[in-house]
Amino acid sequence: MDLKKLLSAEKTISDNVKRQQIANTFQKLLKEEHSIVELDSLNGFPQIIKMLSEGDQIVKKRISACIVNMTCVDSTLVILRKNNIIQALVERLADESETLLIAENVAAAFMNLCINQENRQYIADNVPQALSAILKTCRKCTDDPSALDEQREEIVYNMMLSLSGLALNTNALTELSRLEAPEYISNIVIDDRYDGNNRVVESAIAALWNITLQKEHRKSILRNKNLFEKLIQRLVNLSSRDNPAVKKNASNVLQIMATEEQSQQLLLSNSADTIPRMIKDLSSSDLEVVKSSAGTLWNMGKSEEIRIKIREEAGVDALVKSLFKHFDKQSDPSVIYKLTGSIVACSLDDGSSIRMGELGLVEVLFDILHKYETINDSTIQQNALSALNNLAIQQSNRELINNMNGIKVLIDFLSSKSNDQDLTLAEKASNVLTNLAIDDVGSNAIRECGGIQKLVNLVTLQESKNNNEARKKASGALWNLALNDANLAEIENQGGIKPLAEFLPQVNGELEEILVNKNKNRITIADETDQDEFTMDDDEDDDEEDEEEVNDATANNELFVPITPTPSTIEMTPLQRSHQRRENAIRYLHESEGVYMKLLETIDKLYMSNTSQLIKNNLMTKDVHSSIFQDIDCLRMINKDFYTELDRMVKDYQNTGRKLYDMRVGQLFMKRAPTFRLYKTYVNNMKRSLDTLSDKERKSTPLQTFMNDTKAALVQDVNLLRTMTSRFLADSDLTVNVRHTMNLTNVDPAVNVQDILLKIPIERVNFYLVWLRSQHTERGHADHDSIRDADKQISIINEYCIKKIEELHKLEQFKEMLQHFAPLSQAQQTAYMLDKNCGFPLPTDPTELHLFNAWHKSHLKSKSSKKWSLFKGDVGDPKTTKDVKKLVIKYGISTTHRSKAWIKISGASKLMAENTGYYKRILGVHSNQANASWFGQIEKDLKRTFTNHPLFQGAQGERVTMAMRRILIAYSWRNPLVAYCQSFNYIVGMLLLHLSEEESFWMFVTLIENYLPQNFYSPNLKGVLVDATVLDELIYQNLSKLSTKLKRLEFDISSFTMSFFMKLFTQDFPVQVTLRIWDAMFTFGPVVLFRVTLALLKMNESQLLKTETLSECLLLFQNQIVKQCFDVDKLMKTAFGYSKITPDKIDLLRAKYLPLIESELQKQEEAKELEAAWNR
């Protein structure tokens, strides 16, 4: 009977026996998804509910059993919720008169329902009365343990499991706590009368497990001290039972409860039995037992007393041994997680930490870091890093980490990505490095492995909620590292001093100054610093050091003002003149520093401070404002300190009648030299800051107006400062040469604010150096050594700043070069392609010229142009592929069709159409990156590309060269794994002879990424080496005699063939040969490269077999095989004769030889590392 008839019959039949039969049929039918869906479509659920509530006991029993069946079908649970089945079940539980028979089925249905998260949420939100009904039913069945028969036991079991599921829902758990469910269930667990009933105990502990997961709901148990103590003791007892389910559930609840201090004390009091048993369980073959024991030890290990007890019971050895075992067996990650967690806790004990190191744990922890780096969950790695952090507190363990080069591994975790997982790993790795930085060996290794740069990157992250801890821990590591002079210098070079100075006060309290006190284990700012800390090695006799000659030719690069002393009316002694010059210089320094401070304060008032007009007028957001002005604001602060102290010294000398020439200004400079290093930070970040400001100004007319309106106040101060500087130089009677880039003429009123911000601070550093150079005093002066030492310190800063400024100028030129597109002349390209030798000069060698003329004569008689002129189809259309292939095999592609055919056949035209504007965008986006290592090689190779072709000469040559540069640089950014490889220049150059710049770029992309193997141009040329080996195999298979001959002569043919493959036959071969090979390659794929090489050898096989020496063979290759290869028709006919060499065959041979090449490359790499280590 189908459901429709069954529902119709149920409505009309009143006979109990027949209704029982109908209910029985429903029970049989409603087991599959399709039948439940059909019932819903027939609106039959109201009848089911009616039968459940109004039928006799047999009908109710069968309908409730029917509902149990339906709750097993996950895909239809939403239908049950929609039709109020859950409410109907609750009504049955609430009915006091309902029999246990019905309650048993209802309990089973609830257990199935509560497995599903959506059902749990639905019950908590819409049927909260279900919770009290379930608890009421449980209590009813457990009121009298002696009456707990099999039926009641089943009800309690299913209801407890229902409560266990519901406890995973926060709202439901809150309601359960209000109904005192935790206390009730705990009492069931501790009741001895249920001791023999494993099912009741098992299910009750399962419910308790999920209830105690949340701390606030554990409190209801903790508040009842008597209940709590009995529960802990009971759980300890149950966790040693033979029943696996009881043991597992009890251990897990115990593990959770062990996080509470009260539990730890109770467990400690029972430790004579509890801790040894848990340690023993670590060696169990049951993974669940190992996990629960390790987890409990982890939580118990928060107590110092328990950690000691674990060590005394040999628990450390057991933990480490268990970890080794399960790591080697590649057990489930959850086991490794629990074991490493317990090791983290126990390693807080010094004795345990030392023992772990002795057992070899350090090495295994690094293996764990490596093994689990590819899984999405980083919790195991976090535990491993935390354990290493605790272990690194002990010197013996720090030595182990250093000896196994663990620092480099740790530094790799210092990611400054924004996702929480990477930041957490970075935080924990920073903790380990903080401890490793205590020793000089570790401290130096961190610097040498690039750790300081990565730590600075973390500290300088823009502040956010999720990165604060990572930044804090990274700053702690830098704090310890900065105790080493070389590290301090590197921190400064990486721009880390200022952000570290700003961040550390939040972490370590008051920070008075940014200097290192070597006698203390923390960074402090001291008023006095050992002079040696900031001095450079000095020559024995600097006074006799020759200065660089400056003349008219170099005057633009030097600040050079020779001055004749002004005659005085009173004759002065040389010493008096020296004193007067020094006093005048000190007065000038004091006065000009005041003007400089006034300028900085004006900038601060207008732009920098949080109360500046810029902020008040809402012209910029605070985060953008901070990113632009924070560095120059820092300069204002350090110069304010410098000026304040200088002003105090000058006034003090004047007020006390002392002579200014005795003032120790050099000492003041030395004292402030470390903070002047922040000028390096400023110049490092200057480009970013000014670009941001320019971008905001360009997008905001009000901001642009504001900057123009406020500029006048700045220009006035800048002009005054520069006038004073010029006057100082004119008043000096010393010849001073200092490298600089500034022009000391007054500022043009048309100049923008960005230009002022760019130049003035750097000019000031330049001035400090000029001033110090002019003040080298006699050796007897108290300030003599300080002046010279300050000169050296400021000189370093000045050189660094100027170098950065020069880089910025180069960058601007680089940007303009990348963005200045000058289209190539298509007419010239066409003219060269129609030329006798495609624009290249004719061969000068008589033999080569004869062969060329013979080929050209034959070419003129060829039917190539005629056949292609008759071709009317689209070369890129699959329908014409067969015809195109025939033409390419016999004639190649005609000159007039070649450019269009290449981009169509290869798919480059489609790729270009799909990525409109991409080429210019990639050049624009990356135009600020002019320092890539391969750019220098690109420039060298550009200068030697087809220099004998007119398209690459003169003004047109400049345009072509710039186009090549852009293409090669754009591709290096597109594919950084390959970046640039020598030979790319020849390939792109050949493309530009036929195609536009953008077409050439996409043709090049298609060639490298779609035609050639992915690893072909990898840094170690793995793909080229594989293909060279494949070619050797093909030569052996097809030209065995020649292969034997070449091996006998010890001739390494790969020295030629690798060049053929890398340059794709573009160099040395006649251009006609190159073009025919490319025609075939774009049409048939890279298999052509192998066929052509075999054809070359086949055509010259007889002569190669006649050679008797290696030198003869080499000469034959260089001349006849390469330079005299003009018979391109014969070459291609021979090449296409190797039809059995297919792409599939090439792929099989590549797969065969790839592992061998990789093994050989690995050996070479290991040999290099060994040699480097030996040299060190």
N, C-alpha and C positions, 0 to 999 in steps of 0.2 A: 504494500500500500504506500502511495507517495504521501508527502507531507500535507499537500492541499486537501486530499480526501480525509486524511487523519484528523486534521484540524476541524474539518466540517463535521466529521462523525463525533468528535469530542463535544461539540456544541449541542448535539441533539440526543446523545445517549445519557441516561440517568442511572442505568444499571451499574452497580458497583463493580461487579465482576468484569463487565466489558470495559469500564473505565480503567480498571487495573491492567487489562490487556493493552489498552491504548497507551497507558503510561509506559508499559513495558516496551511497546513498539517505539515510542519516542526515545527511550533509553538506548535502543539499538541503532536508531537512525542518526541521532544527533551527536556524531563522533568526529565528523570531518568538516572542513571549512565550508565546502560547497553547500552542505545541508543546513549549517547554521546561517549562512548568508541567505539561503532560500527561506528559512523560517522567518528571518527578519523582513524579507521582501513581502511575505504573506501576512505580516503583522501578527505573527503567532505567539510572540513572547507574552502578551497579556494573559493568554490562555495557560501558558506554562506556569506563570506566577500564580494564577488562580488555582490551578491544580495543586501547587505546592502549599497553598494556604488553606484550601477548603476540602481537599480530598481526604479519603480515609488514610490510615497509617501505611498501607501498602502502596497507595498512589503517591503519597508524600515521599516514601522511601525511594520509589523508582524515579520520581521526578527530581528529587535531590541528587540521586546518583547520576541522572541525565545531566544535571548542571555541573557536577564534578567533571564529567567527560568534556563538556564544553569549555571549562576553565583550563583544560590542557591544550587547547588550540590557541596559540599566541596571537595569530593573525586576526582572530575574531573577538578579542577581549574588548575592543572598543565598542563592538555591538552589544556585549553584555552590559557595559557601563551605560550605554545609551538607553537600554531597555530596563534599567533599574533592577537588574538581577541582584546587585550587591545589597540594595535596600531590602529586597525580599528575603535574602539570607539572614540579614540582621533581625528582621521581624521573627523569623523562626527561633533564633537564639533568645530573643526577648520573651518569647511565649513560655511562661512557667510550666504550662501543661505539656509542652513538647517532649516527646520521648527521646531517650538516648540514641535510639536507632537513627532518628532524623538528625540529631545533633552531630553524630559521627560523620555523616555525609557532608553536612554544612561545614564542619571543621576542616575536612579534606578540601572542600571547595575554597575556603578562605586561604588555606596554605598555598594552593596553586595561584590564587589571585595575588597574594602578597609578594610573590616572587617578582612580579612586574612593577617597575618603578612608577609608571603612569597610574597603575591601580592604587599604589600606596598614596600617591599624591591626591588621587580622586577621593579616597576614603578619608584622608586627613581634612580635605577641604569641604567635602559634600556629605560624608556619612560619619561624622566624628563619633556618633553613638555606637558605631561598630566596635570601638576600642573598649568601651565599658561593657558591652555585651560579651566580647571575647573573654575579658578578665572575669566577668561574672560566671561564665560557663566553666572556666578553669577552676575558679574557687569552689564552685559547686561540686566539681569532680574530685577535688583534693581535700575537701573538708575532713573526710575520714579516710586516712591512708589504708586502713584495713579493708575498706569497701572498694578499693581501686582495682576493679576487675579489668579484663583485657579490653573491653569496650571503652571504659572510662580512660584507661591508659592511652588508647589511640586518640581519643578526643583531646586529652591534655597535650600529647605529643604534637598534634597538628596545630593546636591553638598556640602553643609556645613558639613553634616555628613561624606562625603568622605574626606573633608579637615581635619575633626577631627581625622579620622583614620590615614591619611597620616602624621599628625603632630607627631605621635608616632614614626616615623622613623627619625633618626637624620639628615640624608642627605636631606630627603624631607623637613624637618622643616627648615633647613638652606636655601634651595631654596625658600620656602614660605616667609621667612623673607626678602630675597632679592627682592621678588616680592611685598613686603609691604602688605602681607596678614594680619598680626596682626593689622595694622592701619585700613585697610579696614573693617575687621570684627568688630573691636571696634566701628567704626563709625556706622555700622549697628545696634549694640547693643544700642548705645546712641541716635539714631535717634528716636525722638518722633513719627514720622510718622508710625513706625512699632509697636507702643505701643500695638495696638489691635491685632496684628498678632502673636499669641503665637508660631506657628510652625516656623516661620522665626527666632524669637528671641531665641526660645529654641535651634534650631540647630546652630545658630551663637554663642551662649554662650558655647555650647558643643565643637565647634571648638576652641573657645578662651581658654577653660579649658585645652585642651591638648597642645595648643601652649604655654601657660604661665607656664607649668610644668617646663620648663628649664629656668634658671635665665637669661642666655644670650639673650634669645628671648623675655623676658619681657622688656628688656632695650629699644627696639624699641618703646614700648608704654610709658615707663617712660620718655624717652627723650622729648616727646611732653607733656609738663606740662598741657596745657589746655585740651587735649584729656584725659590724665590720671585722672585728677580731675573729669571730667564729667563721666568717666567710673566708678570710685569708687562710686560716688554718685548714678549712675544709678544701679549698682550692689546691693547697699544697698537697693534701692527701689524695685528692682526685687526679692530680696531674701525674701520679705514679701508677694509676690503675692499668690493668691489662687491656681494657676496652679502648680501642684506638680513638673512637669518636669522643668519648668522655675525656680521655687524656688530652686530646688535641684542644677541645673547647676549654677545658679547665686551664691548660697552659696558656692559652691565648688571653683569657680573662685575667689570669695572674700577671701576664706580661703587661697588660694595660694598667692594672692596679698598682704595679710596681713603680709607676711614675709618681705615685703619691708618697710623700715623706713618711706618713704613718705606716704605709705598707712596707717601706724599706726597713723601718725599725722592727716591725713584726717578723719580716723575713729574716732579718739579722738574728733575732732571738731564736728562730727556728733553723739557723744556718747549718747546724751540725748535720742536719739531714738534707735540707733543701738545696744548698749550693753544691755539695758533692754530687747529688743526683742530677742536677742540671748540667754540670760539667760532664758527667758520664753520658748523658743523653746527646752530647755533641758528637759522639762517635756512632750514634744510631744509624741504621740503614734506612730508617723512615725519615724522609726529608721534612715532613711536617713536624716531627719531634725535634729535629735539629733546629728548624726555624723558630719554633716556640721557645725552646731553651735559650737559643742565642738572643732572641728578642727580650726574654725576661732578664737575662744577664745584662743586656744593654740598658734597660730601664733601671735595674737595681744598681748598676754601676755608677749612677749619679751620686751614690753615697760613698764617701771616702772609706768608711769602715768596711763596706761590702767589697770595694775594690781590693783592699788589702786582703780580705778573706779569700777572694777569688784567687789572688796570687799565691797565698799560702796553701791553697788546695790544688795547686798546679793547674789552675784554670787557664792561665795565659798560654801554657804549652798546648793545652787541649784546644783552645780557640784557634791558635795559629795553625796547628796540625789539621784541624777540621777545615779551615779556609783553604789550605794548600790542597787538601784532598778534593774538595768540591770544585775548586778552580781548575784543577787538572782534569777532573771528570766532566767539566763543562756543565755542571748542574744548573738547575733553574736559577735565573738571576735573582729571584726573591731570596734564595738561600744565601747567596753571596752578599746581598744587601744586609740581611740580618747579622751575618757573621762580621762583616766590616763595621757595622754599627756598634756591635758589642766590643770590638777591638778599639774603636774610637773612645768609648767610655772607659775601658780598662787602661788605655794608654795614658790617661791622666795621672796614673800612679807612676812615680819615677822608677821604682824597681821593675814594674811591668814593662815600661817603655824600653828600658835597657835590655831586658830579657827578649823582648820582641825583636830588637835589632840583632841580637846574637843568634836568634832562630832563623834569620834571613827574611824577615817580613818586609823590609824596605824594598828589596828587589821585586817581590811578588806584588806589592802595592803598585809599583810602576808598571808591571805587566798588566795588572787590572785596569789601570788608566788607559793603556793602549787597547786592550781587548774590547772594552765597553765604550769606546769613543764613537762607534757608529750607530749605537741604539739611541732612540729618541729620548728615553728616560735617563737623565744624568745622575740619578740619586746614588748609584754605586760609585761613580767617579767622585761625587761630593764626599762620600764616606771615606774613600781612599785618600783624598786630599786632606780631610780633617785628621785622619790617622797620621799621615805624614807630618802634619803640623804639630801634633802632640809629640811624635817621635823626635822631631827636629829640635825640641827643647834640650835634648841630651847631646853633648858634643860628639860622643861616639857615633850616634846616628847621623849627625850632620856630616861627619867624615864619610860615612857610607854613601850618603846621597851625592856628595861631591865626587867621590871616586867612581861612581857609575854614571857620571854626567847627567844626573837627574835634574839639574837646574835648567838645562835647555828644555826638557820635557815640561817642567812647571811653567816656564815662560810662554810656551805655546798655548797655555790656558788663559793667558791675559788678554782675552778678547774684549774689545770695547764696543761690541755689538749691543743693540738695545734690548734684545730679548732676555727674559728673566733667567733662563737656564744658563746661557753663556756668562751673564753677569755674576751669577752665583758661583760658577766654577772659577771665574776670575777673582772673586772675593776670597775664596778658600785657597787658591794658589798664591795670592798675595800674602795670606797669613803664613804659609810655609816659607816664602821668600823672606818675610820679616825675620823669622828665626834664623834662616840660613845667612842673612846679612850680618849676623853678630860677629862671625869670623871673617878675617881678611880674605881667606881663600874663597869662601862663598860670595863675599861682597864683590870681589874682583870678577868672579865667574859670571855673576848676574850682569855686570856691566858689559863684559866681553861678549856675552850671548845676546845682547840687545834688550835685556830686561828693563833697563831704565827707560828706554823710549816707550815701551809698552805700558809701564807703570804710569808714566807721565800722561800717556794717552787716556788712561783710565781716570786719573785725577782731574784732567781737563774736560771730561765729559760735561755737557750741559746738565745742570742739576735737575734730577727728577726723583720721584718717589722710589722707583725700582732700582736706581743705580747708586743710591746714597751709601749703602754698605760697601759696595765694591770700591767706590772712590775713597771711602774712609780707610779701608784695609790697604789699598794701594799707597795712600799717603803715609801710612804707618811703615810700610816697607821702604819707601823713599826716605823717611825720617832716619831709619837705621843706616841706609846706604850712604846718606850724606855725611856720615862721620868720616868717610874716606875722601881725601882731596880730589882724587881722580873722578870719583862718583859725583861729587858736588859739581865739578866742572861739566860733567856729562849731563847732569840734571839741568844745569843752566843752559847748555847748548840745545837741549831739547825743549827749552821754554818752560821748565817745570818749577822754577823758583817762585815765581809770582803766584800761580795757582796753589802751590803747596803752602805758601805763606798765608794765603787767604783761607785755605780749607782747614789747616791744622788747628787754628784756634777753636774751631767747632769740636775738635776731637780731643785735644790734649790741654785745653784750658788756655791760660794767658800765653801769648806769643809776643815777646818783646822786640825781637829783631831777627833778620834772616841770615844768621851766621852759624857756623858749626863750632861748638865748644868741644875740643877734642878730648877733654878730660871727663866729659859727662856722656852718658849713654842716651842722649836725646838731642834734638836740634834746639838751640837757643839763639836769641839775638843778644849779643853782648856789645857793650859800648867800646870795649877794647878787644882787638883780635891780634894774635901773633902775626907779626909782619910776614914771616916766611910763608904763611899760608897763601899769600896772594902775590908773591914775587916770582920772577923767572930767573934762570941761570944767567949770571952777568959775566961779561968778558973782564979780564983782569984790568985792562986799561981802556975804558970806554972813551976817555978824553981824546985818545989818539985815533979813534975810529973815523974813517973817511966817510963823509956824507955824499950821497948821490948828487952828481952834478946836475944842475938845472939850467936850461937854456931856453931860448925862444921856442924851440921845437917842443919842449916838454912843459912849457909854462901853463898850458891848459889843464895839466894833470897835477900840478903842484901848487901849494899855497906858498908863494915865494915873493918876499918883499925886501930887497936890499935897501937899507936906510943909512944915510950919512948923519952922524951925530950933529946936533945943533950946537954951535959954539956958545959957551957960557961966559958971562961977563966976569965971573970969578973962577979962576983956575981950580979944578977939583982933582983930587988924587984918583987913581983908578979904583981904589976901594970905595971911595965916597960915591963915585959915579955908579958903581955896582949897587951900592945900598940904595941910592936914589931910584935907579931903574926898578929895583925889586919893590920898593915902597909904592912907586907909581903903578906897577903891575898889580900889586895886591889891591890898591884902591880901585883900579879898573875892574879887576875880577869881582870885587864886592859890588861895585856899582852896576856892572852889566848883569851880574847874577840877579840883582834886584829887578832889573828890567825884564829879564827872562822869566822870573817868578810872576811879575805883573802880567806878562803875556799868558802864562799858563793859568793864572787865576781868572783872566778874562775868558779864556777858552772854557774853563771850568764853569764859570757863571753862565755863559751863553749855551754851552753844549753838554758838559760832562756830568755835572752833579745831578742827583735825583730831584733837585729843586731848580734845575736850570730852566731857562726860557723854553728850551726845546721840549722838555717834558711838560712844563706848565701849559704850553700851547697845544699839547696833545698831538705833536707832529710825528711822534715815533713811539712804538711800544717799548716797555722797559727792558724786555729781553733783547730786542734788537739794539737798543741804546747801549746796553751793557756790552754786547759783543763788539760794538764799534769803538767805544771810548774807554773800556776798562784798562787797556794797556797804557795809554797816554795819561790817564788819571793816576796810574801807579807812578809814572815818571814825575808827575806833579808832586806827589807825596814825598818821594825820595829827594827831589830837588828842594822841596820846602825844608826838609830836615837839614840838608846840606847848607842852604842859605841861612837858616836860623842859627846854626852853629858858627858859620863864617861871620855873620853879622855880630854875634855875641863876642867872638874873638877880637874882631876889629874894634868894636866899641870899648872892650875891656882894655886893649892896648892903648887906645887913645885916652881913655879916662885915667889911666894910671901913668901916662907920660912915657910909656915905653915906645921904642922904635918899631915901626911895622915890619922893617926888614928882618927882625928877629922872629917874626911869627912863623910857626911851623905849619904852613899851608899844605906842604907835601904830606905831612902826617895826617891832616884832615882828609886829603884825597885818598890816602891809603885806607883810612878808616872807613870811608864811604865807597871804596872801589867795589866791594862785593855787591852793594845795592845798585851801583852804576851798571852792573851787568844786566840789569833789567832793560837797559837800552837794546840789548841783543834780543831779548824777548819781544820788545816793541817792534823791532825791525823784522823779526820773524813773522809776526802776525799782521804787520802793517798792510800788506797787499790785501788780505782778506777783509780787514776793517774798512779800508778805503773803497774796495769794490762794493761792499755792502752799503756804505754811505752813498756812493755814486748811484747804485741801483735804486735805493730808496728816493734819492733826490730826483732821479729821472722819472719815477712813477708818481711823484707827489708835487704838484705845482706849489701848494702852500709851503712845503719844505724848501723847495728851490728858491722861492721868494725870500723866506726867512734867512737862508744862508747868504744870499746876495746882500740883504739889508744889513746883516751883522758883520759882514766882512771888513768894513771900513775900520772898525775898532781894532781888529787884528793887524791890518796892514800898517797902521800907524806905529804899533809897538814893534812889529817886525822890522820896519825901516829904521827905527831908532836903534834896535839891537844890532843890526848890520852896520849902521853908521859907526857905532861905538867899536865894533870889531875892527873895522877898517882903520879907525883912529888909533887903536892900540897897536896895530901892525905898523902904522906910519911912525908912531912915537918910539918904537923899539929900535935899538941900534944893532940887533942881531939878525943874521941871515937864518931863517927858519924854513926847512922844507918838510912838508907834511902832505902825504897823499890825501886828496879830497876830491869831491865831485861837485861842490857847491859854487855858485857864482855870487859874490858878495855885493852885487849891485842891488839897488832898492827893489822892492817887490812891485811888480806891475799891478796897478789897481784892478786890471782885468783878470788877474789870477784867481783861481777858486780856492775855497777853504781846504779842499783835499790836498792841494799843492803845499799849502802852509803846514798842515799837519804832517805831510810827508817829509819836508825839508828841514824845518826848524829844529826838531830834536836832534837830528843827525848832525846838523851844523854845530849844535852846541857841544856834542861829543868831540867833534873835530876841533872846536875852539879850545876845549880843555887840554887837548893834546898839544896844540900850538902854544898855549900858555905855559904848560909844564916844560916844553922843550926850550922855551925862552928863559926859563928860570933855573937852569942848571947852575947851582951855586958853587962857590969854592969848597974844596974838600973839608975845610975846617968848620963850615957852617953846620949847625945842629940839624938843619932840614935837608942836608945834602943827600943822604941815602934815601930818605923818604921821597924826595922829588924824583930821583932816578927810578925808584921802584914804582911810584905812581905813574910815571911816564910809560913804563913797560905795561902796566895793567891797562891804562886807558888806551894805549896803542893797540892792544889786542882787541879791545872793544871797538875802537875806531875802524880797524881793518875789517873786522867782521861786518860792521854796519855798511861800510862802503861796498864790500863784496856783495851783500844782499841787495843794495841799491842797484849795482851793476846787473845783477841777475834779473831784477825787475825791468830794467831797460831792455835787456835781451828778451825777456818774456813778452814785452809789448811788441818788439819787432817780430817775434815768433808768432804772436796772435795775428798781427797784420799779414804776415806771410801766408798763414793758413787760411785766412778769410778773404784774401785778395785774389779772386778768380779772374783769370784772363783766358778767354776761350781760345782753343787751338785753331789754327787755320785749316779747315777741311779741304780747301782747294789745294793747299800745299801738300797735305797728306796724300790726296789723290794723285797729284803730279808725281810725287816720289814713288808711289806704288806702280804707276804706269811707266816709270823710268826703266831703262834697260837692266839696271841692277838694283832697283828699288831705292835709288838714292845713294847707296853705298858706293865707294870708289871701286873701279875695276881692279882685278888682281894685278899686281906688279910682277909677280913671278911668271916667266914666260910659259912654263908648263901649265900653270894654273890658268893663265889668260887664254891659252889655246883651248883648254878643256871648257872654259866658260863660253868662248865664242862658239864652240861646237854645240854646246847645250842650247845657247840662245838661237842659233840657226834652226835647230830641231824644234825649239819651242815655237818659233814663228810659224812653222808648218803644222803645228799641233791644231787639233780641232777643238781645243778646250773652250776658247771664247765662243765659238759658234755653237757648240753643244749647250753651253750654259745660257746663251742668248735664246735658244729654243725652249729652255725650261721656263714654263709659265706658272708653276705652282708656288706655294709658300714653303720655303725651306724648313720652317718650323712646324709644318702641319704633318701629323703622323701618317696621313694618307700618302704623302709624297716621300716618306722616309726611304722606301726601297729605291726609288729613282735617284734620290740624292746620293745614297750610298754607292750606287753604280757609278755615278759621275765622279765622286770623290776617289774611288778606287782607281779609276782609269786616268782621270785628268787633274785631280785635286779640285779646288774651288777657284773659279776665275777671279781676277783682280777686282773686277767691278762688283762682284757678288760677295767677296770674302768678308768684309766687315759685318754686313747684315747677316750673312749665313752663320758666322761665329756666334754672335749673341743670340740668335734664334735657336740654333741647334743645341747649344750648350745649356739653354734655359736661363741665361743671364738676363735677357730682356724681360722675362716674366718676373724674375727676382727683383729687378730694378723697379718694375711697375708696382709691385706689391710693397715696396719700401720707399715710396716717393718722399724726397726730402731727407732721407736718412743720412746720406753721405755728408751733406752740409751740416746737419745737426751734430754728427759725431765729431766733426772738426770743431764746431763751435763749442760744444759741451766740454771738450778736453783741451781747449786752447790755452788753458792756464797751466798745463803740465808740459813744461819744456825741458825737464831734467831726466827723462828716461835714459837708461844706460845705452840703449840701442840707437839713439838719435845720432850720436857721433859716428857710428858705423854707417848709418844711412847717408850722412853727408859725404863721407869718404867715397862710398860706392857711387853716389850720384855723379861725382866728378869724373868717373872712369867708364861711364855708360855710353856706348856707341859714339865716342868722341869724333869718329871719322865720318859721321853722318851729318849733313847740313841742317837737318831738323833739330839737332842737338847743339847747334852752334849759333853764336850771335844773339840778337834780341829774341828771335824765335826760340833759340835754345834755352834762354832764361825762362821763358814761359813753360816750355816742356819740362825743364828741370823742376820748376815749382809744382807743376802738376804731378810729376813723379813723387816728389817729396810728400805732397798732400796724400796721395794714394797710399804710399808706404806707411806713413804715420797713422792715417785713419785705420788701416788694417791692423797695425800693431795695437791700437786701442780696442779694435773689435775682437781680436783674438790674442789676448795677452799670453796665453800658454805657448803660442808660437812667436808672437811679436814680430821680429824681423830676422830673416836669414839671408846671408850673402847668396846671391843669385836672383833674389826677388827683383833687383834693379833691372836686370836684363829682360826678365819676363814682362815687367810693367813697361819697360821701354819699347819692347816689340809690340805690345798692345796699343801704345800711344801712337805708333806709326799708322794705325788703322782706325782707331776708335776715338771718340771724345773722352774727356777726362772721367766723367761719371760712368760711362759705359765701360771704360777700362777698369775702373774700381770694381764694378760688379762682375766683370769677366774674370778678374783676378780672384775675387771671392769664390766664384763658382769653381774655378780651376783648383784652388787650394782645398776647399771644403767639400766639393762634390765629386771631383774627379780623382784626386790623389788620396791615399790612405790618411787617416786622421793623424797618425804619428809620423808622417813623411818628413815634415820639417820641424819635428820636435827638437829641443835644444841639443840632445845627443844624437840627432839624425837617425833615430832608431828605424824609422820607416825606410829611409834611403838605404841603410845597411841591409835591411831585410830584402829589399828589392834587388840589391846588388848580389846577394847570396842566391836569390831565386834565379837571377840571370845566369849565374855560374852553373846551376843545375840544368837550366835549359840549354846552355852551350854544350854541356856534357852529354845531354840526351840527343841533341840534333847535330852537333859538330864534334863528335867524340875524338877524332884524330887531332883536331885543332886544340881541343881542351887538354889532351895529353901533352901536346907539344908545348903549350904555354906553361903548363906546370913544370915540365922538364927545364924550361928556360927560367923558371922562377919569376915569371912575368905576372904581376898582380893586375889583372885586367880591370879590377874595380877602381883603380886609380884614374882610369879614363871613364868608365861607365857611370860611376857615381857623379862625375861632373856632367856627363850627358843628361842624366836623370834630373839632377838638381836644377840645372839651367834650362832643361827641356830643349836641348839642342840649339839654344839661341846664340851661343858664342862659338867661334872657330869655324863652324860649318857655314858654307855658303847660304845666304839668306833664302834662296829658292828652296833649298833642302829643308830649312827650318819651317818655312810656310807650308810646304806639302805635308810635313810630319804633323804640324798643328792642325791642318785641315782634317787629316785622318784621325788625330787624337780626339778632337772635339766631336767627330762623327761616330767613332767606334770605341772611344774610351781609352784609358791609359795602357791597355794591353798592346796598343800600337808601339809604345816605347820599347817593349821587349822584342816585338817582331822586327822593328827597324834596326835595332842593335844587332840582332842575329843576321839580318840581311846584309849589314855592313861587313860583318865577319865572313859571311858566306861569299860575298863578292870578292873578298881579298884573301880567301882561304889558301889558295895555291901559293901565293907569294909569302904569306905568313908561315906556311909549312916549310918554306925554303930557308927561312932565317936560321942562323946558327948561334947567334948571341943575343943577349938581352938588349944590348944597345941597338942592334939591327931592328929588332922587333919594335922598340920604342920609336925609332925614326920612321918606320913604316906607318905606325899609328898616327904620329903627329902630322905627317905630310900627306901621304896618299889616302889613308882611310878617312881623315878628317878634312884637311884643306883642299884636297883634290876630288872631293866627292861632288861631282856636278851632274852625273847621270841620274837625276832624281826619278825619272820614269822607271829605269831598271831597278833602282833601289826600292821603290814602292811596290813594284810588281813582285820582286823577291820577298818583300816583307809580307805581302798579303798571301804569299804561297804557304806561309806557316799558319795555316788555318786551324790546325789542331791545338794551337796555343790560344786557348779561350780564356775569358775572364774567370770562369769557374776554376780552371786549372791554376791560374795565377793565385786565386784566393786560397786554394788548397796548399800550394807551396808556401805562401806567406804564413799560413797557420802552422805549417811544419817548422819553419825556420825562426819564427818570432821568439819562441822560448829560448832557443840557442843564443840568439842575439842578445836577449835580455840578460841571460846568464853571463855572457861575456862582458856586457856593459857593467853588470854588477861587480864582477871581478875587478874590472878596471877602476871602478869607483872605490872599492875597498883598498886596492893597491895605492891609489892616490891618498886616501885617508891615512893609510899606514905610513906612507912617505912623509906626509905632513906632520904626523905625530912624531916620527923619528927626527924630523928637522927641528921641531919644537924642543 
